[in-house]
Amino acid sequence: MKGYPRLLTAMALLAVVAGLLAPAGAQDRVLAFALDSEAFRRPEAEAIADNFRALGAQVEVRVWERTSMIARIQAGERLAYLTDWGSAFFEPFDLAEPKFTTGGRGNYSFYSNKEVDGLLVTGSTGADNAARRDAYFKVQDLLFRDAPWIFGYFRQDTHGASAFVENWEASMDSRINLHDVRLSRGGVAVVGMNTNAIVSFDPAMFRDRKTETVLRNIFDGLVTRTTKDRVVMELASAMRQVSPTTYEFTVRSGVVFHNGDPLTAEDVVFTFERIMKDGAIGGASSPRRALLGPLASVERVGDNVVRFTLTSPFPAFMQALVHFQIVPKRYIQTVGDRAFAERPVGAGPFKYLAGRVDSQIVLERYEQYYGGAPELPPVGPAPLRGVVFRMMPEPATRVAALKAGEVHIIEDLPVDLIVEIEKDPRTEVKATQGTRASGIELNNARPARRSTTRSTGTRSSRPSTGATPRGWRPRSYPAGSVTIRASGLTPTI
């Protein structure tokens, strides 16, 4: 697919609230609930809550640390929560399927619709683009009717950077790639991460964008992506699509892992086999298997050629491969999976020096780096001497550290602090169109509570006709920081 198929519509807030509020004749009972949010998204949550309150609902915003909030949500304990989910493939495959498939790993709303399940399979694995388009439109119609989410929208990905940072721009897939970055003062860049910990140093054992930001500075893949959506060769020097279900990659020669081992076709096959086989990683299975869709086998068919065979067409396959980094077979077989996850060895622009997943991670420039993707200059070793990723989950702490010069880049700049960063000559805002769908997920397995206290607000007794007014924006948001759409958008296939 070209561009980003925004499968989610902006659900009609007025219509949904009208349906949830007490019916005529029950004016002493109103909708009351807590809206859960991460700290850096509190301004969004408060703006949305204000709109609910204006319609007579009683809404309390509760702020959580992300991992605690998700754990409570997955346990079914919460009712309504401001969440997001990103499509790293620029495809509904890794956005709609995990969020709306029955039992999907990201289905925090506990939504279940067998018709939607079937249509999503058709959309993600079909070879007929017209049929895929029709399937996704049908899913969109069903989601609009069922409303397992409300208030769907896409935010800009907004980060902060020191004025000393050169040659860096925000990426649509949210990762922070530091291979090309320079500092006008100093040679070690410090990044303030919006998390209390990354998941793992093993590229096969995570499903998390924060973790990927760190690992993709240590490891490289067969292919990579521009800061927008174009896929280019990286460790592969060429790709040939033999058939709709067969791809062959030529592995680049002369590449050496950080420990001195040469990178070969055998390492590529090993990388994917340990992800595809159950229990292949110290008895554990990779959580990344589903991202490979209908991939059936990976085999070496020449000295430096690897063949990928799928059971059915998978239009997102090249986008998927961007997110799979190659690991050293001999090193892992020698030290074991656990030791590898404690001291990772890759073939990327920086090599691991020290640190822990829950504090800070220190990397140093890899002097023997092969140079990276030829289509993404500059090619060669990184200009930076080193990189530090520092865990800083509190938004105010990240912003204060950036303004004080303690860090050079911070993730996820809260919208209420954008102006503060813009006004400071030592800092600047870096933003791009995000690929994360945000909204309020509703616990479909648990009914909303009706308060017995009469609301002091006003409510309409007439249901709204539906669409959010075009150009509407949550109060307190700077112009341009959120994109709200009043109707479904065409998936461009």
N, C-alpha and C positions, 0 to 999 in steps of 0.2 A: 504494500500500500504506500502511496505517496502522501506525505504529510501525516497528520495525526487525526485518526477517525474518532471524533468525540462522541462516543456511543451514548454517554449519559446526557440526558436533557436536564435543564434547570427545572427541577420539580416545582410545581405551582404552590408556593407557600400558603397563599390565602385559601386555596381550595382544600389543601390538606388540613390546615388548622380548622377550617369550617367543619370538616368532617369529624375532627377529633373533639371539638368543644361539645359541651352538653347540648342535646337537642332542645327544640322549643318545648316549653312546659317544665323544663328542669333548670331554670335560671339560677338556682342556688347551688349548682354543681358545675365546676369549671375544670379544665385540664390543668394539672399541676405536675411538674416533673423537674428533675435535675438534668442539666445539659453538661456532660463531661467534656473536658478539653485539656490538651497539653498547655503548659505555661506560655510558650511562645505564640500560641494561637488564641490566647484569651481575648484580645481585642475583637477577633472574628466572632467568638462565642458570645461576647457581650452585645455586639451589634445585632446578631441574629436573635438573641434573647429579647432585645428591645422591641423587635418587630413582633415577636410572639406576644409580649406583654401589651402592646398596643391593641391587640385583638382580644385581650381579656384572659390570656393564659397566665398562669403563675409559674415562672421559670427561674431556677437558681443555677448559676454557672458554678461548676466545681472544677478546680484545677488539679491535675494529676501529673506525676512523673510518668513518661510514656509506658515503660515496661509494666508498671503497676496497673495503669489504666487498661492496657490490652489484656492483662491477666484476668482482671475483674470482668471485662467484657466477654472474654472467651468462656468464663465460668457461668455466663448468663445472669450475672448479678446486677447489671446496669440496664437502663431503659433507653436512653438517647445519648449519643456520643458524637462529637465532632471528630471525624477521622478522615484519612486520605489514603489513596492507593495509587501508585505510579505505574505507568506503562513504560517499561524500558525498551520495549520492542516497537513502539509507535504503532501498535496494533491492538485491537480489542482482546486478542488471545490472552495476554497477561494482565489485563485490566478487568474485563467483564467476567471472564471465566472464574478466576479465584474469588471474585466478590459476589457473584450471583449464582454460580453452580451450586446445587444442593451439596452441602458438606464441604464446599470449597475452603481452602486454607485461609482465605481472607474474608470469608463470609461471616462477618461479625453481626449481621442483621438476622442470621438464622433463616434467611429467605429460602423457600423451596418451591420450584415450579418445573415439573418434568418437561413441559414444552420448551421452556427457556433452556434447560439442559441440552436438549436435542438440537435446538437451533444454534447454540454456541459451538457445538461440535461441527456442524455443517459450515459455519462461518470460518472456523480456524483451520480446517483441514481440506476444504474443497478446492478443486482445481478450476472450477467455473466461477469467475469473478462476479458474474451477474447473480448467480445463486448465493454466493457469499454475501453480497450486498443486500439481497432480499432477506436473508436470514437475520442479519444484524438489524435491519429496519423492523422486522417483526419483534425481535427482542426489545428494541427501544419502545415500541408501542406497549408491549406487555409490562415493562418496567414503569412506564408512565401511568398505567392503569393500577398496578399493584402498589407502587410507591414504597418499596422497602427502604429507600433513602428519601430524604427531602432536602431541598435547598442545595442541589448539586451545582458546583461551579469549579472552574479551574483558576488557580492563583498563579501569579508570576512566581518563579523561584528567585528569591531576593537574598543576596549575600552582602557582606561588607568587606572592604579591602583597604589596606593602608595605601596611601599615595605613593609609597615606595615600591609597590608591586607593579611589575611590568609584564606585558604579554600574557595576561590571563583574562579570560572571559567566562561567565557562567555557562554551564552546559545544560542542555535541555533534559538530559537524563540524570541530572543532579550530582554527578560525580565531580571531584576536584582533581584534575590531572595537572601535575606540577612539572612534567618533563620540559615544557617550553618556557616556564616562568623564570623571570629574573627579578632581582631586588636592586634598586639603585643604591641602597645602603645595606651592607651585610650580605652574607651568602647562605644563611640558614633560614628558611621560611617556617613560621609557626602557624598552624591552622587550628582554630577553635572549633571543635566538633559539637554538634547539637545532639549529644548522647552521653550517657554515663559509662558506656562500654560498647566496643564493637563485639561481634559474635565470636569470631575465630580468625586465626591466621591461615587457615586452610581454605583455599579457593573452592573446595567442594562441599564445605560444611556451613553455609550461611544462606540466608535469603533476606538481605538487608542492605539498603543503599549506603548507609554509613560505613559498613564493613567493606563494601565494594570500593568506596573512595580510597581507603587505605590500601587494599590489596592490588588495585589496578595501577598503583605506583610501584609495586614490588614485582608484579607478574604481568606478562603480556599474553595476548591471545592470538589466534590465527588471523583474526580481523579486529578492527577497532572502528570507532565512529568519530565523525567530526563533532563539534559542539552542537550541531543541529541534528540531522538524521541520516547523513550519508555514510554508508559502510565502505571502508577501504582496507586493503591488505596490510597486515602487520607482520606476524611471524610467518605467514604464508606469503610466497612471492607471486602466486597465481591461483586462480580457481576456475574450474571447468564444470558446468552443470551438464552431466551426461544425459540425464533424463529428468522428468518431473520429480523423481524420487532418489536420484543419485547425484552426489557432488564429489568432486575430486580436488584436493588441495595439494599444491607443491610447497613443501616446507623450505623456508629460507635457509641457505647454507651459511656456515660461519658464525652462527649464534651460540653463545656460551652462557650457561647458568652461572649464578653468583659464586658457586663452589668450584667452578672450572670444568664441570661436565659439559660436553657438547650437547646441544639440543637437536634431537633427531625425530624422525617419523615415529619411532617407538615411544617416545615421550608423549606424543600427541595421542596415540592409541591408548596408552596407559591412562592418560588424563581422563579420557571419556569413559573408559571401561570401569574405572573406580567410581564414577558417578552413576553409571547405568546399572551396575550389579548390586543387588541387595547385600548388605553386610560387608561390603568390600573395604570399608575404611575402619579398621580396627574393630570389626564386628558391627559397626554402625552403617546406616545407609545415607547417602547424600540427599539433602532436602531439595537439591537443584534438578533432580531427574525430570520432573514434570516440565521444566522450561525447555527441554529438548523435544517436546511434542512426540511425533511418531518415529523418532530415530530408533532404528532397529540394530544397527551394527556399525562399527568403525574398524577398518582394517588397513594394514599397509599393503600397497599393491606395487610398490617400486622402492628404490633406495630412499627416495625422499617424497613419495606420493602417498597420501592417505585418502581412502574412499569412505564416504558416509552414505549409508543406505537407509532410506525411510520406508515405512510400510504404506504410506499414503502421502500425497502432496502436502507440503507445509509452507505456505507462502512467507511465513515469518522466520524461516530457518536462518537466513544470513543475519538478520537482526538478533536472533537468539545467540549465535556464536560469539557476538561481541562480548557477551557476559560469561564466557568460559575461558579461563586463563590456564596456560600450559604449565605443568609441574614436572620436576625431575624424577624419572622412574628409578634410576639407580640409587639416588640419595634416599628416597622414601623407603625403598626395599631394604636399604642398609640400616637406617636409623629407626624406622617404624613410623606409623602415622602420628602417634602422639608426640614424638620428638620433633617431627616435621612441623606440627601445629604450634610447638613452643618456640622453634627457631626456623622460620620459613626460608626457603631458598627459591628464588624465581629467576626470571631473565629480563625483568623490567628495568627502568632507568635508575631506580634506587634499591639498595639492598638493606635488609634488616640489620640494625646495630644493637638495639636494646629496647626494653619497654614491656608493658603489659597491656592487655586489651581493655582494662578498666581504669587506666590512669593516663599515661602518655606513651607514644610510640616514636622512637627515634630511628630515622633512616639516613643513610649516607649515599652519596652519588656512586654509581657503579661505573668505574672508569672504562671498563671493557664493553660497555653497552653497544650493541650493533647499530643503534641509531633510531629505531622506531619506524613508524609507517613512512615510506618514501613520499607519500602524497601530503604529509602533514609537516612541513618544514617549521622550525629548523630540525635537521636530521643530525644525530650525533649524541654524545653524552650530555646530560642535563647541565644547564648553566649553574644551577644551585649546588652548593657543596653538600647540603643536607636538608632534611625536612623533619619537623616535629608535629605530630598529630596529638593534640591535647584534648582530653574529654572535658567538656564544659557545658553541661545540660541546662544551666540556668541562663536565660536570654540576657538579663541585665549584666551578668558576669562577663559574658562574651563581649557585649558592647563596650563595657568599661575597659576590658583588656585591650580591645582594638584601639580605643581612643588614647589609652596610655602607652601604646606602642609595644605592648607585651606580646601581641599576636599580629599576624599580617593579613590573615583571611579568617572570616567567621562565617559559619553556615547559618542559614535560616534567620535572616534579620527580621524581627517583629515589625509589623506594619506601623505600629505606633512610634517606632524609633527611627523610621526611615529619614524623616526630616532632620533629626539630630545628627545623623551620619552625613547627610548631604550638606549641612551647614558648616561642618568641621573641615577646614582645608587640609587636614592631615588624613582624612578618610574619604571614601567614596562608596556609592552603592553600585553593585553589579547585579543586573537582573536579566532574566530571559523568560520566554513563555514556558511555563511549567507543563509537565506531562502527568501531574498528579491530580486526580479527580477528588475534590473535597466535598464534604456534605455531612449531613446528620444521618447517621445510621440508626434505625429504630429496631429495638429488640422485638422481632415478629413473634417470638415465643412467649412474650410477657405483655399483658395489656397495660395501657397507661392508667395512672391513678386519677380518679375523679375527686377533686377536693370538695368537701361539704361546705366550705366557706365561700360566700358570695364574692365574686370578683368586684374590685373597685374600678376596673377598667371597662371599656365598652367593647361590645361584640356586634358583629353583623348577624342578623337572623336569616339573611339571604345568602345562600352559597355563592362563592365567587365563580365567574365563568372560566377562570383558569390561569392564563399565562401571566408570568411575572412581567411587569411593564418593561419594554425594551429600554435599555439604558439605565435601569435601576441598579443601585449600588448600595451595599450595607453602609449604614452610617458610620463615620469615623475612619473610613478607608480613603487613602490618597487616590486620586484619579489614576487609573491605569494599573493599579496593583491587583485588581481582580477582574476576571472576564465573566460576565453573567450572560447567558443566552436564554432567550424567551421561548425557543422551540428547538426541536431536535436538529442536529447538524448532519449533513450527508456524509457517510463514510466514503472517502475517496479511494477507490480501488484501482 
